[in-house]
Amino acid sequence: MHKAFVIFIAAGIFLISLASFAVGFASGKFKVFPYYQVKSLTSGMAGLVALVGLERPDTKSANAYPVPADFGGVTRNIPGRASTGPVFSTLYRDNSFQAILISPDGDFLHRWHLPMEEAGQLTDQHSGIDISRRNRLVHGAFLYPNGDVVYSVEYGGIAKIDKDSNVLWVGPKNTHHSVAVDEDGTIWTLGRHIVKSIDKAVPNIELPYFSDTVIHLSEDGKTLEEFSILDAIIASKYEGILYEGHPSRPTITHDDPLHTNDIDILTDADARMLGTASKGDIMLSLRTIDTVMVINRQTHQIVWSMTGPFLRQHDPEFDDESNLIIYDNRTAVGQLNGGVYLTEPQTFGYSRILKFNPRSRQLLWQFSGTRAAPFYSSIMGKLQPLPNGNIMVVEAEGGRIFEVDPATNDIVWEYINLLEPGLAGRVSQAERLAEGAFAFLSVHGHDKPPDEGLSPQA
């Protein structure tokens, strides 16, 4: 009896081992689940960090990513093809998020130290999100001509500082993702609240859930208006983009039904291109439901929307011809990133930049990562159409800013926010400015970039 039991156990172990080998072999050969998940967990020290939740002792932050780069700063700058103005960026380095004005050659022309405690709380009461020092992130900023900066601490608040980083005012504590300044000087941003009780305006939704809002602020940070985006969608009879579940029982079953990640104000030219909108209307990016929409400023009714073919998108922007450019993240199904920059194509491939005619929905152009030149960010991402026709792109999880020429899809300028060889700091935003527009900013008293000793690639 004992011998038979031992044989049974041994046979079971053998079969389990054989099955594990077969799954592992198939996963590696055909790159199916769990190939990429295991790969992201087993990439040297980065894999250990993701697996057991350890922090790199030199960063103490979730804003640093292991990357396959040994050189930082400006690693590419093609004369005559790249733009020549400085870049205003918000990024992580020197153990905190900062705003930095970077010259085309990579020198730091000016730094703003972004106070966090004044603008945010350690655990925000509105969102429940942990914004302790390890996770604090500046996500959304605007630079004024006089050097003032208004910025949003993700889920923690909005503030304005002067060019010397002195706090001018602090606004609402529940802001996130994006800041837009209107031509009248007022400020638009996004808010978030936790809903824990039944709201008749949003039926058939599981509690609790996050309700995203549009917040309109005065020039000195006072709230002028705040309205619910969910309410606007339902009032506009656009419920079809929200409700999932059984075909006969439409419901919203997850706690982040919108994950709004961008707000912009339409120009007259952009509104005319859409045909159904007006100057001053509000364009939003709703990541959870793969939708970009425009809401009338006065009535809060949806006047235009587009869902897909992008997946978990960011930062829709109009170019000078009023074509719509969208950052298409292509976020993977069940991706376990763990703070590891992924250079392999994920479930749906690499991230892309897409250009559409917003009226016909025709795809006019795209830029995608490749194995030879990876481009992938599962979260975040910003873009900027430039006057010379190029497009500035922020690859947040790669700690990289680059400028692409759509005529050839060549990268003509690149900056890597390298903290040390193999480790980059997250970049949340970058904007190329007109050459000479900020000449008043003195370089005196500001050091060269800390990565100066890491020689750029030729």
N, C-alpha and C positions, 0 to 999 in steps of 0.2 A: 504493500500500500504506500509506504513511504517512498519507495523507489519510483513508483508510478507518478506520485505527486511531483517529485523532483524532475522527472522527464517532462511532465506537463508544463511546469514553470519554465524549464529550459527552452522548450519548444515555443512557448509564448514570447519569451524574450527574443528568441531568434526571429520570429515572425514580425515583431514590432521593429526590430533593428532593420530587417529587410525592407519593411514598408517605409521606414524613415529614410533609408538609403535611396529607395526608388523615388520618393517625393523630392528629396534633395537633388538627385540627379536630374529629374525632369525639370525642377525649378531652375537649376543652373543652365541646363541645355537650352530650354525653350523660354527662359526668362518670364515665367509665370509665378503667381503667388506661391511662396513668400519671398521670391528672389530679391526684389528691391527693398522690401522691409528688412530682410536679414542683412542685405548689403549696407543699408544706412546705419544699421546697428553694429556692424563689425568692421568699420573703417578706422582701424587703429585706435588712438586715444579718443577720437571723436565718437567712435562706436561705443566705447566704454562710458563716455559722458552721457550718451543717449540712453544706454542700457540701464545704468544704475542711478541716473539723476545727479551725478557729481558735477561740480562747477570747476572750470579751469581756474587754478589758483591765481593766475595772472590777470584774470578779467573779472571774476565774481559777478558775471552778468549773463543773462539770457540773450543779450544783444551782440554776442560775438560768435562767429561761425568759422569752423575749420574749412579752409578753401584750398584748392590746388594752385596756390600762387606764392612765389618767393619774393616778388618785387612789388612795391607799392607806389603810390603817387600816380602821376601821369605816365602811363606806359605806352600810349600811342597818341600822336598829334600830327596829322598829315597837313602840311601847309597848303593853303589854297582850297582845301576841301572842308576842313573843320572850322567851326565858328570861332571867333576871336575874343568874345567877351568873357568876363569872369562868371563863375558858377556859384550861385547861392545854394547851399546844401544844409540839411539837418542830418547829422550822423553821430554814431557812437565812437568815441575815442577818449583816451585819458580818463577812463572810468566814468564817463557821463555822456549824456546826449548834449550836443552843441550845435549851434548854427555857425557855419564857416563860409567865408567868401574866398573861393579858390581861383587863382589865376589860371589861364590856359596852360601854363607850364607847371602847375602844381604847387606854387607858393601859396601860403595862407596870407591873404591880404588883410583879413579882419576876422576876429572871433567874437561871438556872443555866447556867454555862459548862461544857460537857460535855467533860472531858478525853478526847482520842482516843488519844494515844500509850499511855496506861496500859491502855486497854481493847483496842486493836487493833494489828495488825502491818501494815506497808506492803503486803505481798502475803501474804495468809493462806495458811499451809501446808496447811490442811485443804480449802479451797475453790478455791484458785488464783485467786481474784478479786482484782483490783487495788483496794486500798482506800487508795491514796495520797491525799494531801491534797485533790487535785482532785475525787476521787470519794467521799470519806468521807461517810457518811450515817448518822444515828441513826434507826433503824427499830424502834420498840418501846420504850415507856417506861411507868413506873408511878410515880405521886406518892403518897407516904405522908402521913398526917395531920400528922406533925411536920416536913414539908418535905424529907425525904430523897427521892431519886429513884434508881430502878434503871433502867438503860437499856442497849440493845444497839446496838453499832456494827455495821452490816450486814456480815456475814461476817467480823467482826473481833473479837468478844468482848463480854462483858457486865460491867458495873461498877455499883457503888452509890456515890453521893455524898450529902453532907449538904446542908442548905439554903444553905450558903455555898460549895458546889461543891468541898469537900474530899473526896478519894477515901477511902471507907471499906473497900472490898474490890474485887478484880478476880477474875472467875470464868473459865469456859472461854473459849477463843479462837475457837471455831467457831460462834458463835450468829448468828441472823439473824431479821429480820422482826417478831417478836412477843414480848411479855412478859406473863405473867399471874401474879398473886399470889393464892394460895389462902387460904382463911379461917384456916388454921393458920399462915400466915406464910411457908410455903415458896413457891418460885418455879418456874414452868413456862416453858420457852422452847423454841426450835427450834434444832437443830444441823445441820451438814452435813459430810460427808466425801467425798473422792474415792476411788472404787473402781477400781483398775487391774488387778485380777486376777479370775479366775473365782470366783464365789461360788455354790455349789450351791443356796443358798437362793433365789437369784434367777436362774432359768434363762433362756436365750434372750434375753440382753440384750447389746447391743454395748458394748464397753469403749473408753475409761473412761466412768464416769458418776458423777453426784452422788447420794449416798444421804442423804436427809433423816432426822433423828432427833428424838425427843422427849427433852428434858433436864429432869430434876427436880433443883432445887437447894435446899439448906438456906437458912435466913435469912441466913447469913453467906457464901453463895456457893459452898459445897462441893457437888460432884456427888453426889446420892443415887442416881440411876438414869439410864440413857440406853438407849433402844431404837430399832431401825430401823422406820420406818413402812412401807417396802417389805416387810420381813419380816412385819409385822402383817397387811398386805393379803393376801399370799400364804397365810399360815397360816389366814386367815379364809375362804379359798376365794373371794376377790373378784378373782381374776386378770383377769376380763373387763373391768374398768375400766382395766387397764394395757396389755394387749397389743394391738398393731396389726399392720400388715403384711398379707401375703397371707392370704386366708381359711383356707387349710390350713396356714399356717406362722406362727403368732402369735409376734411378736417385739417387743422394745422397741428402737427404732432411734435414739433421741436421748439426749443426755447429761444431761438434766434431766427425768426421768420424772414427777416430782411437783410440784416448785416449791411446796412447802408455805409458805403466807404468813400463817397465823394459827393461834393456839392459844387456847382458852378452856376453863374448867372449868364443868361443868353445875351449876346449882342444883337443888334438889329439885323445884321447880315445873317447870323445863324438862325434867328427866328424866321426870317424870310425863306431860307433854304428849307426849313421844316414845313412851312406852309400853314401850319395850324397853331403856331406859337406866337408870342409877342416878345418884344424886347423887355428884359428884366425877369422873364420867367425862370424857373428854377430847374436845373438839370441834376438828376440824382443817379447814382450807381448803386443798385441793390444786388449785392453779391450772392446771397443765398438763392435767389430765384433767377440768376443770370439775366438780369433786366436793367436796361437804361431807360429812364423816363423823364419827361418834362412836365412840371406841374405849374399851372397858372398862378402867378403871384397873389392875385386878389381873391380868386374863387377857390383855390386849392384843388381844382379839378385837373385830372390828367389830360393833357392835350396831345401827347405823342409818347409812344413807347416802342421799344425793340427788345425782344427776348432772343438770346443766342444769335448766331452760332458760337459765340464766345462762351467760356466756362469759368465761372467764379472770377469775373473780370474786375478791373480797377480803372480809374482815372480816364473816363471818356473826355476827349478834348476836340474842339473844332480847329481845323487849320485855316490858313488865309483864304482858302476857296470854299470854306464852310463844309468840307468833308469831315466825317466823324472818325476819329482815331481812337482805338480802344486797346488797352493792355489786357490781353487774354492769358490769364495765368495757367490754365489747363491743370488745375489742382487735381492731384491723384486721388483715386478712390482708396479710402482707408490708409492714406499715407502716414507713416510714422517717421516724421522727419527728425525730431529730437535735436534740433539745432545743428543739423549737418547739411551743408550745401550739397545738393545733388546734381551731379554732372551727367548722369545717365538719363535718357528719356523715361518719363514716368508713364502711368497708365494710359494717358491720352497724348503722350508726346511731350515735346518741349513747350515752353511758353512762347507766345507770339504777340506781335504788334499788328493790328488789323486796321485797314482804312476802308470806310464804307461811304457810298453816297447815301445820306440818311433818308432821302425821299424814296429812292428806288430800292434801297437795301442792297444794292450791288456791291460786291467785294472788289475794291479797286487795287489793293496792294497788300502784301503781308511780308513780315520778317519773322523768321523762326530760328530757334537754336538748332544746332546740329551736333553730331558727335565731334566733329573737328573744332567747332566753336560753340560750346554749350551756352545756353541761355535759359534759365529756369528759376522761377521764384514761386513757390506754392502759395505764399501769402504776400500781401502788400504789393508795391509797384507803382511807379509814376512815369509819365511821359510828358513831353513838351514839343509841339511842332515849332520849328525855328524859322526865322525869316528867309534863310537861304534854302529852305525846302527840306533840310535834314530834320531828324527827330531825336531828341534827347530821351534816354531811357534810364530808369533806375532799376537795377536788379538787386532788390533789398537783401535777399538771403546770400547773395554773392559779395555784398559789400562793394558794389561796382556801379559806376555811372558811365554810360557810353553814348556816343553820338553816331547814328547810322545814316548813311546816304541812301535814300530810297531808289535812286537811279541805278545803283549797282549792288545794294545791300551790303556795302563795305562798312566796317566800323572805322571811322576816321578820327575819333578821339576817344580816349578811355582813361578813367581814373579808378584806382582800386584803393579803398580805405583800409590798407593793411596795418594791423596793430603789431604784428611780428610775422616772420615767415610762416605761412601756413594758417594764419588766423586773421580774419577780417572783421571789422566792425560794421554792424548793420547801417544801411543808408535808407532813410525814409523819404527823402525828397531831394530834388535837384532842379534848379532853374537857371538856364543860361540868360545872362543879362546883356543889355546893349553895351558895347564897348565905351568906356568913359563915363557911363551914367552914374557911377558911384565913386568918382575920383576924390570926393571929399573925405573918404575913409582913409585915415593915416595908417601907414604900415609900421610906424614907429611904436615900439613897445610890444610888438607881436613877433613871436619867434618863427623861424622856418618850421615847416611841418616836422613833427617828431619822427616821421619815417624817412627823413632826408638821407640817412645813411644807407637805406635800402635802394640801391641804384635801379632806376627804371630800365626796362628792357629797351633795346635799340629799336 
